[in-house]
């Protein structure tokens, strides 16, 4: 199950923020599989989107409630 997190305007360095979110997912979601950050600035009002994958829907839901926009 994939969850997408878009960068926020007030983020100074999105890579630091996405790394923080990844660390949280690793510590709190046993089914966390991976994170991929993609530059979408050419096609979106956001500059980056983080793709987070989980194997358990409960973890994905908990993650979404905490981090997804």
C-alpha positions, -999 to +999 in steps of 0.1 A: +000+000+000+015+034-010+010+067+007+021+100-008+034+130+011+039+164-007+064+189+005+052+219+024+060+256+016+077+261+050+101+233+045+136+248+042+153+215+030+127+189+018+153+161+019+158+166+057+120+166+062+115+134+041+144+118+060+127+126+093+094+111+081+113+080+069+129+076+103+095+079+120+080+053+096+109+029+104+105+033+141+067+032+142+055+010+113+067-026+112+054-030+077+073+000+062+091-011+031+107+019+014+106+056+006+112+073-027+113+111-032+105+124-067+110+160-081+076+170-095+082+207-098+076+207-135+041+192-131+029+203-097+027+233-073+048+211-050+085+206-056+087+171-043+065+142-034+075+113-011+062+078-019+061+056+012+052+019+009+037-004+035+026-040+035+000-036+062-030-013+058-031-005+095+004+009+093-004+029+062-035+043+078-015+053+110+012+069+088-014+087+067-031+102+098+003+114+110+020+127+078-001+128+047-014+162+036 
